[in-house]
């Protein structure tokens, strides 16, 4: 039988299936995700406040790190509260308008993070490979321009996808096979040809994932060459601390994202995709503050100065 047409108005609702196939895991997932979400809120707020209060951290590196922390706060908040509500109770619905808003911010913030991590790798390249020109290259005006460009590109990319989704008529099936609203899961609700949407998603994913990744590897290739020429042990340790932390954050974010958006979709990959998506939406944002602050002398010094002042 032909399914009834789904109008996609604000009165309509969708059902986020999430992890309903594993009801015995929902309580465990609720507790774990709540812990990680609180860690994300506390850790990223700590970095933002500390970078603002301590003048020694008013540098390009911590300016971009504050941007990343604020981005991670917004990124997790765009999807995790809804996920926690769905895991806690039997009600797993979301309004069509709420779904579109969530889709817009999740896509926008994810794309922004890809570009921001690329910008941060350029900052590390300038610091290590062009130390004498660093203050000129990474002047405050240019840093603000790079940050604004990252946010604008991410939100523009998301607007394109959301407009395409709004043009796709959805059919009677209201069940979104994911724990948040994302493009591939929503396209499955359509009984019309969605190849144009899928092609757009593939192209933009390649641009926002592969291009930043290539430029990040290029920056670190130049950094590796500069490190091999270094003779100062102290300088080497500082480079490994700052660049190693950034490389770890890049790996934790880009590897699961590539598994979701750059591999061919299969019927069996949907359930795996949910758990992979949990990693870059839940785990990675909570680990970023720990990675950047653990064994970081600048942050420890800032905390001591702040405590002493108080």
C-alpha positions in Angstrom: 0.0 0.0 0.0 1.1 3.5 -0.8 2.2 5.4 2.3 0.3 8.6 3.2 2.2 11.8 2.5 4.0 13.5 5.3 3.5 17.3 5.1 6.5 18.3 7.2 4.7 21.2 9.0 5.4 22.4 12.6 2.4 20.3 13.8 4.0 17.1 12.5 6.3 15.0 14.6 9.0 12.5 14.0 10.1 9.5 16.1 13.9 9.2 16.9 14.4 5.5 17.2 17.8 5.9 18.7 18.9 2.8 20.6 15.4 1.4 21.0 16.6 -1.9 19.4 18.7 -2.3 22.6 16.3 -1.4 25.4 18.6 -3.0 28.0 21.3 -0.6 27.1 19.3 2.6 27.4 19.7 3.1 31.1 23.5 2.4 30.9 23.8 4.8 27.9 21.8 7.5 29.8 24.2 7.4 32.7 27.3 7.4 30.6 26.2 10.1 28.2 25.1 12.3 31.1 28.5 11.9 32.7 30.3 12.8 29.4 27.9 15.7 28.8 28.7 17.2 32.3 32.4 16.7 31.6 32.0 18.5 28.4 30.2 21.4 30.0 32.7 21.7 32.9 35.9 21.2 30.9 35.1 23.5 28.1 33.7 26.2 30.3 36.9 26.0 32.3 39.1 26.6 29.2 36.9 29.5 28.1 36.9 31.3 31.5 40.6 30.7 32.1 41.6 31.9 28.7 39.5 35.1 29.3 40.8 35.8 32.8 44.5 35.2 32.4 46.3 37.7 30.2 49.2 35.2 29.6 46.7 33.1 27.7 45.7 35.9 25.3 47.5 34.3 22.4 46.3 33.0 19.1 46.6 29.3 20.2 44.2 29.9 23.2 42.0 32.2 21.2 41.3 29.3 18.8 41.1 26.8 21.6 38.4 29.0 23.3 36.5 29.0 20.0 36.8 25.2 19.8 35.6 24.9 23.4 32.6 27.1 22.8 31.9 25.2 19.6 32.0 21.9 21.5 29.6 23.2 24.1 27.1 24.2 21.4 27.7 21.0 19.4 26.9 18.7 22.3 24.0 20.8 23.5 22.4 20.7 20.0 21.8 16.9 20.3 22.5 15.4 23.7 19.7 16.9 25.8 17.2 15.5 23.3 19.0 12.1 23.4 19.0 12.1 27.2 15.2 12.7 27.2 14.6 9.9 24.7 16.8 7.5 26.7 15.1 8.3 30.0 11.5 7.9 29.0 9.3 6.1 26.5 8.5 9.3 24.6 11.0 9.6 21.7 9.2 12.2 19.5 10.6 15.5 18.2 8.6 18.1 16.2 9.4 18.5 12.6 10.5 22.1 13.3 12.7 21.0 16.2 14.2 18.3 13.9 15.1 20.9 11.3 16.6 23.2 13.9 18.7 20.4 15.3 19.8 19.3 11.9 20.9 22.8 11.0 23.0 23.3 14.1 24.5 19.8 14.1 25.6 20.2 10.5 26.8 23.8 11.0 28.9 23.1 14.1 30.3 19.9 12.7 31.5 21.6 9.5 32.8 24.6 11.6 34.9 22.2 13.7 36.5 20.7 10.6 37.7 24.1 9.4 38.6 25.4 12.9 40.9 22.4 13.5 42.6 23.2 10.1 43.1 26.8 11.2 44.6 25.6 14.5 47.1 23.5 12.5 48.1 26.6 10.5 48.7 28.4 13.8 51.0 25.6 15.0 52.8 25.7 11.6 53.4 29.5 12.0 54.6 29.1 15.6 57.1 26.3 14.8 58.2 27.0 11.2 58.0 30.8 11.2 58.7 31.8 14.8 60.3 35.2 14.0 57.3 36.2 11.9 54.6 34.6 14.1 53.3 37.8 15.7 53.0 39.4 12.3 51.4 36.3 10.6 48.9 35.6 13.5 48.0 39.2 14.4 44.7 39.6 16.3 42.8 40.9 13.3 43.8 37.9 11.1 43.0 35.5 13.9 39.5 37.0 14.3 39.1 36.8 10.5 40.0 33.1 10.4 37.6 32.4 13.3 34.7 34.2 11.7 35.4 32.6 8.3 35.3 29.1 10.0 31.9 29.8 11.5 30.4 31.4 8.4 31.5 28.5 6.1 30.1 25.9 8.5 26.7 27.7 8.9 26.5 28.4 5.1 27.1 24.7 4.3 24.4 23.7 6.8 21.9 26.1 5.2 22.4 24.5 1.8 21.7 21.0 3.2 18.7 22.1 5.2 17.1 23.8 2.2 17.6 20.7 0.1 16.0 18.6 2.9 13.0 21.0 3.1 12.4 20.5 -0.7 12.3 16.7 -0.3 8.8 15.5 0.4 8.7 13.0 3.2 6.2 10.1 3.2 4.1 8.5 5.9 7.0 6.9 7.8 7.9 9.1 10.7 10.6 6.9 12.3 14.1 8.4 12.0 16.6 5.5 12.5 19.1 7.6 14.5 19.3 9.4 17.9 19.4 12.8 16.3 18.2 14.4 13.0 20.8 14.0 10.3 20.7 14.1 6.5 21.1 10.3 5.6 18.5 9.2 8.2 16.0 11.8 7.0 16.5 11.0 3.3 15.4 7.4 4.1 12.0 8.8 5.0 11.4 10.0 1.4 9.8 7.9 -1.2 11.1 10.1 -4.0 14.4 10.3 -5.8 17.1 11.7 -3.4 20.2 11.1 -5.5 20.8 14.9 -5.8 20.7 15.2 -2.0 23.1 12.3 -1.6 25.5 13.7 -4.2 25.4 17.1 -2.5 26.2 15.5 0.8 29.1 13.5 -0.6 30.6 16.5 -2.3 30.3 18.8 0.7 31.5 16.1 3.1 34.6 15.6 0.9 35.3 19.4 0.9 34.8 19.9 4.6 36.5 16.7 5.7 39.2 15.8 3.1 40.4 19.3 2.3 41.0 20.3 5.9 42.6 16.9 6.6 45.0 17.3 3.7 46.0 20.8 4.8 46.4 19.6 8.4 48.8 16.9 7.2 50.7 19.4 5.0 51.1 21.7 8.0 52.4 18.9 10.2 54.7 17.6 7.4 56.4 21.0 7.5 56.4 21.0 11.3 58.1 17.6 11.3 60.8 18.9 9.0 61.3 21.9 11.3 61.4 19.6 14.4 64.2 17.4 12.9 66.3 20.5 12.5 65.8 21.6 16.1 68.7 21.2 18.6 67.0 22.5 21.7 65.5 19.8 23.9 63.2 22.3 25.6 61.9 23.5 22.2 61.3 19.9 21.1 59.3 19.1 24.2 57.1 22.2 23.8 56.4 21.4 20.2 55.5 17.8 21.0 53.2 18.9 23.8 51.2 21.4 21.8 51.3 19.7 18.4 50.7 16.2 19.9 47.6 17.4 21.7 46.2 19.0 18.5 46.9 15.9 16.4 45.2 13.7 19.0 42.1 15.9 18.8 42.1 15.8 15.0 42.3 12.0 15.0 39.5 11.7 17.6 37.2 13.9 15.5 38.1 13.1 11.9 38.4 9.3 12.0 34.8 8.6 13.1 33.4 11.4 10.9 35.0 9.8 7.9 33.6 6.4 8.9 30.1 8.0 8.8 30.1 10.4 5.8 32.8 9.0 3.4 32.0 5.3 3.4 29.3 3.7 1.2 26.1 3.2 3.3 24.8 -0.3 3.7 21.8 -1.8 5.4 24.0 -3.1 8.2 26.0 0.1 8.7 23.1 2.1 10.3 23.4 0.5 13.7 27.2 0.8 13.7 26.9 4.4 12.6 24.9 5.3 15.7 27.7 4.1 18.0 30.3 5.8 15.8 28.3 9.0 15.9 28.2 8.7 19.7 31.9 8.9 19.7 32.3 12.3 17.9 29.2 13.8 19.4 29.7 12.6 23.0 33.2 11.4 23.7 35.4 13.6 21.7 34.0 17.0 23.0 34.5 15.8 26.6 38.1 14.7 26.0 39.3 17.8 24.2 39.7 19.9 27.4 41.6 17.0 29.1 43.9 16.6 26.1 44.8 20.3 25.8 45.1 20.9 29.6 46.8 17.7 30.7 50.6 18.3 31.2 50.1 21.9 29.9 52.4 24.2 31.8 50.6 27.3 30.5 47.3 26.2 31.9 48.8 25.1 35.2 50.5 28.4 35.5 47.3 30.3 34.8 45.4 28.3 37.4 48.1 29.0 40.0 48.1 32.7 39.2 44.3 32.8 39.4 44.2 31.0 42.7 46.9 33.2 44.1 45.0 36.3 43.0 41.9 35.1 44.7 
